[in-house]
Amino acid sequence: EDYEHIVIEEILGAFVADVAAQLAHGGKPTLPGSDNLSAWIREADGSGEVLPALARLAPGIHELEGAAEEDEHHVAVYDVGDRRLYVVLGLRPIERREQYLAWVMIGILVLGTGLSGWLGWLLAGRITGPVGRLARAVDGRKPDHGLAPLGPQFADDELGMLARAFDRYHERQLAHVERERAFAAEASHGLRTPLAVIRGAAEVLIDDASIAP
């Protein structure tokens, strides 16, 4: 609607300015009589052929409804000096242009949505790709020595902080495994001698016939 009013005001404004200039120079303007644009002038003495439906209109811009939406007309009434100018503008060309622009904007919207979705998918893949790589690296990681740290493989950002946190957790895992191994070795060594003494004493007791069961 805003576009329609801008176009109408531009067309009517240019036409009225041209007619006013011709009248100011004492000429008789050539008034159009097409279906899209037609005009009449009523002189100060009331002469001039003007449609009865237009003659009673006050100065300003008015709308005349048609059988269809594209058959609407805008009527502009102007006072040019002591004369009154009536201009009837058909909206069919403007309506066609509006429909064309509407289809263009729908196409831009659909194309823009598809393009932005595709670009978003590409950017999301680039952003989440390192996350998936880190997840796979952590999933296949075992508490063994000699594994390359994950931190240097990623940028110095939040993902790199997460990779370095996994490295520190892996170091704690290795330390825990080492402590478990040391404890098992110490327990094995600490229990081996007492068990050997108990076993030897039991064998001696078994061999001694003077001892009751």
Disulfide bonds with the S-S distance in Angstrom:
none
